[in-house]
Amino acid sequence: MSLLDRFSLGEGFKKYFEVATAFDETSRNEVFGIRHEVYCEELGFEPVRPDRMETDEYDRHSLHCLMRTSTAPVNLVGCNRLVVARPEEPDYPLPFERTCAATLDRSIIDPARQPRGSIAEVSRLAVRHHYRRRKGETKSALALSDDDFGTKDQPRFPYIPIGLYLAIVALAKREGIETLFVLTEPRLADHFAKLGVKITQIGGPVEHRGIRVPSMMDVNAIVKNLRFFVKPIWRVINEQIDGGYASTGRPPFLPQR
């Protein structure tokens, strides 16, 4: 990837995509619709529902994010969410704390002993079939591989998965979250390292829609250590998330500052 290409990643992202907070009812329903399309209809991870909306108990205390195309006609691309502690019941476990209860290495970190307002989980990342890069991908709602970065002779950048992850980081930073947990494919750490992001495995693998491992990321370290060619896209995404807060405010379930 040439120096010029690297510095233009922010402009390239804006040319094709935008991320937005999904704090109002209309936007949240768009998120739930994407999730139903991907998780229920395509992948069969969850049962098909008559209202075609995939939701669970964690949605009412999650911050949701949408990715759309930036040019007309505007199309929905993907979504994700940041699961935060319940304000009325902060000790209630995050999803991964239940799924990985038997495999977490609590000598590395014990989520139950962390200040609950400072931790959150990245969850329910999904990209609609049309926008997944690899043809024939049928087992993952959002995948990232070496192929997505291209080769030395034909480099490229995976705008969609990286854009969705950076949007979650922007949400977390905005809310004062210090540690992000994620249950993901074992190889993700290698892909994140290309961006300057350190992801630390904190337990053994579990079977959860394939083999997954629990991991954690430090939010401030992510922002500080992003490689220089990623910083332009980070600035664009962070500005777009800030714009969502300016237009809709914080979700009503969050305690007032």
N, C-alpha and C positions, 0 to 999 in steps of 0.2 A: 504494500500500500504506500503510495507516494506521500511525501510531506504535505502536498496540496490537498490530496484526498483526505488525509487525516484531519486537517484543519477545517475541512468542509463538512464533516459529519453532522454538525449541528444544523447547518443549512439543508443538508440532504434529508435529515429526519423531518424538518419542517415542510419540506417540499411534498412529502408523501403522507406523513402521519401527524397526529396530535394525541396527547393524552389529556384526560380530564377527570376531575373528581366526580364521583357518582354518589352525591350525598342526598339528592332529592329523589322522590318516589319514581319519577319517570326514568331517570338514569339508572337507578337501582334495578328497576324492572328490565332494562336493557341488559344489565349484567346478568341477572338471573336467566334471561332468555338465551344469552350466549352459552352460559354454563349448561343449560338443559340441552341445547343443540349438540354440544361437544361431549359432555359427561354422560348424558342419558341416551340421546338418539344415535350418536356416532360410536362411542366407545363402550357403552353399556356398563359404565361404572356405577350408575345409579338408575333406579327404575324410572321409566317414562311416566310423566305426570300429566293429568288432563289440562292443567293450565299452562303447560310447557314452560314452567319456571322451576329451576333447581335451587332450592334453598335448604338451610339447616339451622340448627339452634344458635350457631355462632354469628349469623348474619346481622342480628340485631345489635351487636356490639363490635362491628367491623367497619373499617373504612374501605370503601370500594373505589376502584379506578377503572376507567374505560379507555381503550385506544380506538380511534377512528381514522379513516382516511381524511386528509386535509383538503382535498379538492372535490368539487361536485362531480357526480352525486356522492354525498358523504355516506360511507358504509361503515358498519361496525366491524372491527378487526379482532379485538380480544379484550380480556378483562383480568383482574386479579383483586385480591383483598388483603388487608392488614387486620388480623385478628388481635384485638387488644384485650386487656383484662376487663372483666365486668366491673363497672364502677360500684355497683351495689353488692358485689360478691367477688372481690379481687382474687381470692384464693382459688376460685373455680379454674380447673385446669384448661390450658390451651389444647387444641386438638392433638398436637404431637405428644403432649405429656401423657395422654391416654394411650395412643398408639404405640409409643416407645417406652412405656412404663417399665418393662422388664429388661430393656437393653441400654438405657441411658447410663453413661459413665458419670456418676455424680461427683467423682473426684476431679473432673474437668470443670463442670458447672452443674449446680443443682438449681433448676429453674424455680422450684418451690421456695428457695431461700433468697431469691432475687427480689428487689423492690418491684412489685407487680406493675406499677405504672411505668417502669422503664423497659419492659420487655414486650415483645409482640411476635406473632408468627405470620410468615408469608404463606398464603394458602389460595387454593382454587384458581391457579393461573390457567387460562384457557385461550386458545387461538382458534378461530373458525377455520374449517377445513381448507377453504379457498386460499388462505394466507399462510398455510404451513409450507415451508420451503421444500421439503423432500416428498416427492411423489411416493405413494404407497405407505406413508406413515400412518399407522392405524392404532398404535398402542400408547400414544402419549398425547396429552392435551396441549403441551408446549414442550418442545424438545430443543436441545442445543448440542451441537457436535462440532468436531474439527472442520467438517465440510462447510459449515455455515460461515467460517472465516475465510474460505477460499484457499488459494495457494499463493506462493510467492509470485508466480507469474500472472495469476488471475485472482487478486485479493477481492474480498467483499466484506461487508459488515452486516451482522444479523440484527437489523434495526428493531424488529418486532419483539423477540424475546428479551433483548437487552433493554429496549425501551420500557417494557413492562416491569422488569426488575428495578430499573432506575426510578421509575415512577413510585414504586413502593418505598424505596429508600427516601425519596423526597417527602412522601407522606410521613414516614417514620421520623425523619429529622424535624419536620414541622411540629410534630406532636411530642417531641422530647424523648422519643424512644432511643435507648442506648444499644440494646442487643436485639437482633433479629434471629429468630429460629426458622428453619426450613427443613422439611422432609422431602428429600429429592434423590435423584439418581446418583450413584457413587462417583461418576465421572465429572460431575458438575464443577468440582473444585478446580480441576485442570483448566476448564474453559473460563472460569472466572479469573484465574490467575493471569490470563491474557489481557485482562482489563485492569489489573492491579488490585483486584479484590481478593482478600484472604477469607476463605471459608474453612472453618474448623469442624471436623467430625467429632461428635460428642457421644457417640454410642454405636452399638452394633447394628447391623442391617435388620430390617423387618420386611415382611411381605405386606405391601400395601399398594395394590395396583401395579405389581412388579416389585423388584427389590429396591428398597429405599433406605437411606441412612439419615439420621438426625444430625443437623449441623447448625452452627451459629455464625453470625457475622456481627462485627462491631460497626455501628452506623457511622460514627465520626471517622473511624479509620477508613471506611469505604470512600467517603467524600475526600478525605485528605490524600489518599494514595492512588486515586484513579490515574491511569496513565494519561499522558498529556493529550493524546489523540482522542480520548474518550470525554475529556472535560467539556468540549464544545456541545456535545449532545446532552451531557448532564445539565449544563446551564439552560439549555432550551427546555428540557423536561421540567426542571425545577421552577422555571418561570411559568410554565403552563399550569403546574400544580398550584403555585401561588395565586395565579389568576382564578382558579377554581374556588379557592378559599375566599378571595375578594368578592366573587359574584354570589356565592351561596352561603358563606359562613361555615362554621364548624358544625358537624353533625350534632343534633340536639342531645344525644345520649352522653356526650363527653362533658365532664365537669367544666364549669366556667373558669376561666383564668382570671 
